[in-house]
Amino acid sequence: MTKSSISASISVTDAEIAKIVLMPGDPLRAKHVAERYLENPVCFNTVRNMLGYTGTYKGRQVSVMGHGMGVPSMGIYATELFTQFGVESIIRIGSAGGLCGQVKLRDVIIAMAASTNSNYGAAFPFPGLFAPVANYEMLSDAVEAAKTLGVRTQVGSVFTSDHFYHPSPEVNKQARDLGLLAVEMETAGLYWTASAFHKRALSLLTISDHLFTGEALSAEDRQESFHEMMEVALETAWKWAE
């Protein structure tokens, strides 16, 4: 249910926004999710082509919307959804590059926490380091859903980087040596934002390539692996939907 019909980046038309929103980076991926998985999906946002849809999954209302690339973009959409549209929970559904040897292609990473080189968290007043972490109940639900579905997962910390092309090759080695499972670009921003507004957030990430082995999924494998992650996300979302 919406609290407002318009914000700086979202203008709701023809549909409400659900209490829980699934968020891929690519708005076209949001369209794909809505059309493949949701019943009677209706587009609620086209501002800047950041497509958003609301439909039902197993009888409960779920929304899906793109969030763009990087922490600032995620922060904009998550903040507006949480503060202006009555959203209580967000699940990021994205891809990541594997770092540790234990991480394999097609694994679904359930991000417990996110280390980051982003300064986004400095905006939230705290006399120290404000740790970006997932909501435990949602994380636990995702673990159980993955077990039921037979989807191979890894639970741990990830590295949210402001750089897709980092100028120093040592950064990913340092992240790997500290036990971070994968690198991506948005999770820390989502977790900080959710914590600041007393909301729930979780990040699910499919390993599409490995930074140290050079392995990468084909386009067909990426699609199949994405569907596995989506099923975990939807089963998790269903428990928090209305």
N, C-alpha and C positions, 0 to 999 in steps of 0.2 A: 504494500500500500504506500502511496506517495504522500509526503508531507507538503511538497511543493511541486509545481508543474514545470518550473524552469530554474536553471542556475547558470553559472558562467559557461559551463561546458556540456550541460545536459538539458534537453527540452523534451519533456514527456508528451507524446502524442499517441492517442488511441489505445494505450495500455498502462497499467500500473507497473511499478517495480516491486518485485517480491522482497521479502525480508532477507533472503539469501541470494547472492549473485555469484555466478561462476565467471571468472575473468581470464581469458587468454590475451596475449599481447595484440594479436592480429584481429582487427574487427571482422575480417572475412571468415576467420576461424569461428568467431562468435556466431555468425550467420549459419555456418555449417553445423555447429553444435545444436542451434535452435531447430534447424530443419530436420536434422537426423534424430534427435533424441527427445525433443519436447513435443507435447501434444498441443495443437492449436496455437503455435507461436505467433505473437504479434510484435511488430517492431515498435519500440517506444522512443528510440533516439537515432537521429541521423546527423546531429551537429558534428562538423568536421569529419563526417563519415565514420565516426566512432560508433558503429552500430550496436544497438542494444535490443534485446528481445525478452519477452515474458511469455511463458507457457506453463504447462503442467507436466510433472513427472510422477507417474504412479499416483495421480490424483492430487498432488500438492504443487503449489505455485513456486516456480523457480525462474530466475532471470539469468541471462548471460549477456555480457557486454565486454568489448575490448578495452584494454587499458593503455595501449601504446608501448613505447620502449623507454626504459630507464626509470629510476626512482622518482624524479619530479613528475613525470607523466602519471605513474601509478598513484602518487600522492594526491594529485589533482582530483582524479576520478574517485578514489577511495574516500577522500575527505568529503566531496559533494554527496556521494551515495550515503555515507554514514550520517552526515549532519543535516542534509536537506531533503532526503528522500526516505528516511525511516529504515534504511538497511541495517540489519543487525550482524550479518555474517558475510564474509567474502572468501571465496576459495580461488586462488590463482591457479590456473592450469596452463603450464608452459613447457618449454624445452630447456635443457641445460647441457653443458659440456662436462663430461666426467673428469675427475681429478685423481682420485685414489684408485689403486689397483683392484680393490674389491668391487668397484662399480663397473658394471657391464652395460653394453648397449641394450636399450629397451627397458632397463630397470626404471621403476618409478620411485623417485626420491620424495619422501615425506619430510619436509624441512622443519626440523624441530627448532632451529634458530638460524640466524644469518649473521655472519661476520661481513664487514663491508668497508670499502674505502670512501663511501659517500658521507658527506657532511650534513645530510638532511636531518639527522637526529639531533643536531645541535640546536635546532629551533625549539625543542621541547625542554623546558627548564628542569634541570636535574644536576646536582653537584657531583657529577661523575659521568661514567659511560652508561647510557640508557640502552640496555640490551634488547634487540628486536627478537622476540620469540613468538611461537605459535600458541594458539589456544589449545590447551591440553585435551579438553573433551573432544574437540573436533579431530585432533590428531589421533586420539585413541579410536574414534569411530572409523577413520580412514584406514588405520591398521587392520581393524576387524573386517572392514569391507574388502580389503585386498586379500585377506586370508580366505574369505568366503568365495571370492571370485577366482582365486588361484593366480593372482597377479604378483609377480616378483617385485618386492620393494626393498628399499634401504631407508632407515630412519636415522637422521643425523643433521649436522650443521652444513650449511652451504655458504658460498662466497658470493655476495651481491656486489658486482663491480660497476663503477660508473663508465668503464671503458670496455667497448667491444673489442677494440684493437689497442691493448695496453702497450705503451712504448718500452716497458721493461719485461723481458722474458722471464725474469726471476720471480715475478709476483705469483704466477700460478704454481711454481715449484714450492714457494713458501706456504701457499694455501694448502697444497697437498701434504706437505710435511707436518702441518698443524692438524691434519685429519679431516679437513673439509672435503665433503664428498663431491661437490660439483660447483660450477660457476654459472651464474646467470645475472640478471640486471634489475630485478624489481622486488624481491622478497623482503629485504630489510625495510624498504619504504612502506610496504603494506603492513608489516608487523608493527612498526613504530606508530603508524597512523591509527591502526586498530586499538593499540594499547592506550594512546592518548585520548581517544574518544570512548573508551570502555566498551569496545565492540570485539567481535570474534574474527579471527583470520587464520587461514591455513594456506600453505603453498605446496602444490603437487607438481613435480617436474619429471618429464620423460628424458632420459639420457639419449640424445640424438647423435652425439659424437663424443670421442674421448681425446682430450688434449695431449695425452702422452703416448698413446698407442697409435694414433692417427686413424683409428677406425671411425666409420660414420655409417649411419643408416641410409639405405636407399629411400627414394621418395615413397615407394610402396610400403616399406617397413616402417617409415615414420608415421604413415597414416594408420597402420594397424596398431602400432604402439600407442599412438594418441588415443585410439578407441579404448584400449585397456585402461589408460589413465582416466578417461572420461567416465567410464563405468564406476571406477572407485570414487571419483568426485561426485557423481550423481547420487550414488548410494549414501555417501556421507551427507550431501546436501539435503536429501530426503528427510533425514532425521531432524533437521533444523528448520524445515520448511513448514508452511501452514496449508 
